Amino acid sequence: MPYLEINLEKIQHNLRVIKKKFEAKNVSICAVTKVTLGNPTIAKLLVKEGITYLGDSRIENIIRMHEAGVNAKFVLIRNPSLSKIPLIVKYADISLNSEIATIEKLSKESLFQQKKHGVILMVEMGDLREGIMPEDLEDLVEKVLELKGVELMGLGTNLKCFAGILPDEKNMKEFSDIAENIQDKFGLKLKFISGGNSANYNWLMSSNDIGVINNLRIGTAILLGREGIHESIIPDLYHDAFVFVAEIVELKDKPLYPKGLQDNATNAFGEPSIFTNLNKFKDSEGKRTQALLNAGRQDVNEKALIPRDNIEIMSASSDYLIVDLKNTNFKVGDLLSFTVNYEALLSAMTSPFISKIFK
């Protein structure tokens, strides 16, 4: 079975380095566990290293961590589904919100469960994912403050994830000013002014004035040692805490190009073939050493795998990774390893067919 090799010491190192840098800026971390499917072993490591708040986008992951004895405050980092509100109030301490109807239902359910649920209002700052339009924020804050059972814990925003809008001095200052104005108008001291995610890493490190922003929701930087814009490696951090390993199940010398009628057909996923203009190759000769690995797109996003050997990933079907071994000396049964980017880690951690092995 393919597996992910997870190095806890490297994750620990990354967190310590980032935490120290953030503390120098007076910025707290909500450590995001969603890319690990709320893995309790990783979550407990984060808490052991001083993380108080863990963020996840799936209430099922929060329940998993809660039942595994992870001693943290849990933040649901996406808008709650109305159908899941009883579970959200029971297991999550805080949720990110942008709809008053949802917050009203959180209030009602919190009163029923005799609990207090924290709310962070998300503000739209240009990326067009979730968020309240800035001109509507005051009215919504006023309504939330009137509700019982919920507590306004902060304001947040999110950039880069949908439209690719980057955090910069301009939009971060605008968000900070909005938060400061809300606090002044309503006489509040909000616990969280959450400026974004790992895409904010470079902005935070380079900015001389972060305003009242005091929190970021960080996953990629801690787990993969990469900032969240171009997934560039952050100096002094490990980028290989997660290594994907798959086995060669077929190894053959095969023609360089396929044979037969293509007629603009697509592969199993409706994508154009990686082989284009086949007519010019109809008389081509030559072979490649090609291997099939025992993992496919049902298991991992092959486009986000980075080979650690001198090979090339050609493509993937549902069940196989197809690789060009570059005539390297491998045999059936050998293991090939890959570092992972965010998309590969997300899919591999989610797949039930990928074992997770800690070291």
Long-range contacts (C-beta under 8 A, 24 or more apart in sequence): 1-294, 1-353, 1-354, 1-355, 2-244, 2-245, 2-246, 2-247, 2-293, 2-294, 2-295, 2-299, 2-300, 2-353, 2-354, 2-355, 3-244, 3-245, 3-354, 3-355, 3-356, 3-357, 4-242, 4-243, 4-244, 4-245, 4-340, 4-345, 4-348, 4-349, 4-354, 4-355, 4-356, 4-357, 5-242, 5-243, 5-244, 5-245, 5-337, 5-357, 5-359, 6-41, 6-42, 6-241, 6-242, 6-356, 6-357, 6-358, 6-359, 7-238, 7-240, 7-241, 7-242, 7-243, 7-359, 8-41, 8-42, 8-45, 8-241, 8-358, 8-359, 10-225, 10-238, 10-240, 10-241, 11-42, 11-45, 11-222, 11-223, 11-238, 11-241, 12-45, 12-49, 13-237, 13-238, 14-221, 14-222, 14-223, 14-225, 14-237, 14-238, 14-241, 15-45, 15-46, 15-49, 15-51, 15-222, 16-49, 17-236, 17-237, 18-218, 18-221, 18-222, 18-237, 19-49, 19-50, 19-51, 21-205, 22-204, 22-216, 25-204, 25-210, 26-214, 27-204, 27-210, 27-213, 27-214, 27-215, 27-216, 28-52, 28-53, 28-192, 28-214, 28-215, 28-216, 29-53, 29-215, 29-216, 29-217, 29-218, 29-222, 30-54, 30-55, 30-75, 30-77, 30-192, 30-194, 30-215, 30-216, 30-217, 30-218, 31-55, 31-218, 31-219, 31-222, 32-56, 32-77, 32-197, 32-217, 32-218, 32-219, 33-61, 33-65, 33-219, 34-58, 34-61, 34-77, 34-219, 34-346, 35-219, 35-220, 35-223, 35-342, 35-345, 35-346, 35-349, 36-223, 36-345, 36-349, 37-61, 37-64, 37-349, 37-350, 38-62, 38-64, 38-65, 39-349, 39-356, 40-64, 40-65, 40-68, 40-69, 40-70, 41-358, 42-223, 43-68, 43-70, 43-72, 44-68, 44-69, 44-70, 46-72, 46-222, 47-71, 47-72, 53-94, 55-217, 55-219, 59-84, 59-87, 59-88, 59-91, 59-92, 62-91, 62-92, 63-87, 63-91, 66-91, 75-120, 75-217, 77-217, 78-130, 79-122, 79-130, 80-106, 85-109, 86-113, 88-117, 89-113, 89-115, 89-117, 90-115, 92-117, 93-117, 93-118, 94-118, 94-119, 94-120, 94-153, 95-119, 95-120, 96-120, 96-122, 96-130, 96-156, 97-121, 97-122, 98-122, 98-124, 98-130, 98-131, 98-132, 100-140, 100-143, 100-144, 103-143, 103-144, 103-147, 103-150, 104-147, 106-149, 106-150, 107-147, 107-148, 107-149, 107-150, 108-149, 109-149, 110-148, 110-149, 110-150, 111-148, 111-149, 115-149, 116-149, 116-150, 116-151, 117-149, 117-150, 117-151, 118-150, 118-151, 118-153, 119-144, 119-150, 119-151, 119-152, 119-153, 120-153, 120-154, 120-155, 120-156, 120-192, 120-194, 121-152, 121-154, 121-155, 121-156, 122-155, 122-156, 122-157, 122-158, 123-155, 123-156, 123-157, 123-175, 123-178, 124-157, 125-157, 125-159, 125-165, 125-171, 125-174, 125-175, 126-159, 126-163, 126-165, 126-171, 127-158, 127-159, 127-160, 127-161, 127-162, 127-163, 127-164, 127-165, 128-162, 128-163, 128-165, 129-158, 129-161, 129-162, 129-163, 130-158, 131-157, 131-158, 134-178, 137-178, 137-182, 138-182, 138-185, 141-182, 141-186, 142-186, 145-186, 152-188, 152-190, 153-190, 153-191, 153-192, 154-190, 154-191, 154-192, 154-193, 154-194, 154-215, 155-179, 155-182, 155-190, 155-192, 155-193, 155-194, 156-192, 156-193, 156-194, 156-195, 156-196, 156-215, 156-217, 157-194, 157-195, 157-196, 158-196, 158-197, 159-196, 159-199, 159-200, 160-196, 160-197, 160-199, 160-228, 160-229, 161-197, 161-199, 166-199, 166-229, 167-195, 167-196, 167-199, 167-200, 167-203, 168-203, 169-203, 169-207, 172-200, 172-203, 172-207, 172-210, 172-211, 172-213, 173-209, 173-211, 175-211, 175-213, 176-210, 176-211, 176-212, 176-213, 177-211, 179-211, 179-212, 179-213, 180-211, 180-212, 183-212, 197-228, 198-226, 198-227, 198-228, 199-227, 199-228, 199-229, 200-228, 201-227, 201-228, 201-234, 202-227, 202-229, 220-342, 223-345, 224-340, 224-341, 224-342, 224-345, 226-341, 226-342, 228-342, 231-341, 231-342, 239-339, 240-339, 242-339, 242-340, 242-345, 242-348, 243-308, 243-337, 243-338, 243-339, 243-340, 244-295, 244-300, 244-305, 244-337, 244-338, 244-339, 244-340, 244-344, 244-348, 244-354, 245-335, 245-336, 245-337, 245-338, 246-293, 246-294, 246-295, 246-321, 246-335, 246-336, 246-338, 247-293, 247-294, 247-333, 247-334, 247-335, 247-336, 248-291, 248-292, 248-293, 248-330, 248-331, 248-332, 248-333, 248-334, 248-335, 248-336, 249-292, 249-293, 249-294, 249-320, 249-332, 250-291, 250-292, 250-332, 251-289, 251-290, 251-291, 251-292, 251-325, 251-330, 251-331, 251-332, 252-289, 252-290, 252-291, 253-287, 253-288, 253-289, 253-290, 254-287, 254-288, 254-290, 255-286, 255-287, 255-288, 256-281, 256-284, 256-285, 256-286, 256-287, 256-288, 257-281, 257-284, 267-315, 267-317, 268-317, 268-318, 269-297, 274-314, 274-315, 288-324, 288-325, 288-327, 289-324, 289-325, 289-326, 289-327, 289-328, 289-330, 290-314, 290-322, 290-323, 290-324, 290-325, 291-322, 291-323, 291-325, 291-330, 291-336, 292-320, 292-321, 292-322, 292-323, 293-320, 293-321, 293-322, 293-323, 293-336, 294-319, 294-320, 295-319, 295-320, 295-321, 295-353, 295-354, 296-320, 296-321, 298-351, 298-353, 299-347, 299-348, 299-351, 299-353, 299-354, 300-340, 300-344, 300-347, 300-348, 300-351, 300-354, 301-343, 301-344, 301-346, 301-347, 302-344, 303-343, 303-344, 304-340, 304-341, 304-342, 304-343, 304-344, 304-345, 304-347, 305-338, 305-339, 305-340, 305-341, 305-344, 306-338, 306-339, 306-340, 306-341, 307-336, 307-338, 308-336, 308-337, 308-338, 308-339, 309-336, 309-337, 311-336
